[in-house]
Amino acid sequence: MNKTQTLLLEAYKSFKSQQYHDVIEKTEKVLKIKYDIDALILNGIAYFHTDNLTKAEQSLKLAIKERPVDTSVQMYLLEIYSQTNQNEEGIKLIQSSNPSNDLIKNAHIKFLQINGHYTSAIKLAKSMPENIFTIETLAWNYELTNDLEHAGLYSCKGIKLDATSFKCNLVKAKLKLRNKNYQQANKAIKKISKEKLSCQNQSIYYSVKAQIKEKQKKFKKAFKYYTLSNSSLKQTKAYEQLTGQSFYSMSTVAQLKQYYQLKPQFKNLTPSKQAITFMLGLPRSGTTLLENILNSHSEIQTIEEKPTIDSLLNNSLDFTNLTNTIKDLTVEDIKKIQKSYVKARNAYCSEKTKIVIDKMPLNIIHIGLLYRIFPNAKFIISTRDLRDTALSCYFQNFKLNDAMVNFLDWEQTKHYLSSVKQLGDYCQTLYPLNTIIVPYERLVIEPFCQVKKILKFMNLDWQNSMLNYREKITGKNILTPSYTKVSEKITTSYLNKWHNYRTFVNFNFDL
């Protein structure tokens, strides 16, 4: 047995006893001597277990090139992509593979479900033998796609197999909630043993419990359960891995506010050759509803919350010297960034579409920079009463990232939203932006009147097919948590919701 074989054998023994640092040390020695696929896989998995996801990803991405059907490599990579919010990478991996066993299919389903690809999760689950996992998957995803008949059918099937099934009982509770049968919803959720749930599932459990109490007009209890839901998210691994450093974090907002208060004026403004339109606003301000109505127009294509401006931000923002990186961009710099953005945008839409609307509400943080790069861009900006926005964000079970983490604490929710609003409002007064403001309160009262104003702003004509926009939503992968509300009839019941909580919630804002 040669040296590399001996090291690899020792590495396997260390792996079995969970001595992952020792595994890394021995596999690194092997890889310095020669390229060995087994050492590479073991190295990546060991790095994963020591929470070094960057190193784990590097090793496993190399390994999967040679062993694309390796179950363990796929599963660990998907877990890494899930924990690091690399949704696109995970979907590419799934699309490029042909899963040969149920174990990897299960991993694919979980990733698809987490990232809003509900119809794909359903399709994959239906290709597998019917068991409690696939039945729970079907019940869960049918409810998320608003197929209430199938959701009810599979939730009942699942409960017959496992009376305490978390997913099936939760789906049943949500269906009863939709039908305003709050007593039955409460009865279904009581069958779930919350002590056995993961922190992530505990969060969902408390969120649905809060919704039931809210419908029963027990607002104090509702707020308590929403708070417990957020507290559960603070116990998850996803929460622990947040750095607080991103282009949408509170620290970024603070630095940009400080920069724009210097009232920087820009030279070398260079209009883009392409028509550029952004949809911005605070979360939970009606952007998903608006986007889906506009997307039903034959000459409009919307892009929902994709990383289209990532390269723009990376190339333009250096927080050690904001003045130079934003103010002093050359014409050549700007043209290069414009070209890079259009390329990124075209990956999500047809180049033949007349109007592309790039919807990412929190890009309101970067509206000053977007004007700097695209001075002729159009901005559709959604607004909403900040008190309702704050409650809606605090109550929403968002997938965690460095922006959404601000909504796990009530005081931080208010501080973050008011800071973002101040920043966006200030930039709109500082620069001659081409904007149209769409108040949520008007949108839900007179949706198509507001849409017609936007079409005029976009130099487009009204199309009667837009009245049936909900038909186009069916089965669509809406990536925000708004699918249920958007796919149902527009309601005014969420207006002035803050009144229900005014007796015990402080609504002071930093404005």
QUILIN-V415395 format. One record per helix or strand of 3 or more residues. SS is the DSSP state (h for helix, s for strand). FROM is the first residue (numbers start at 1). LEN is the number of residues. If there is no record, write none. Layout:
SS|FROM|LEN  SS|FROM|LEN
This chain:
h|3|14  h|20|14  h|37|13  h|53|14  h|71|13  h|87|10  h|102|13  h|118|9  h|132|13  h|148|14  h|166|13  h|182|9  h|194|3  h|199|17  h|219|15  h|237|4  h|250|11  s|277|5  h|287|8  s|300|5  h|310|7  h|322|6  h|331|16  s|355|5  h|361|13  s|378|6  h|386|10  h|404|4  h|410|21  s|434|6  h|440|6  h|447|11  h|464|10  h|483|5  h|497|5
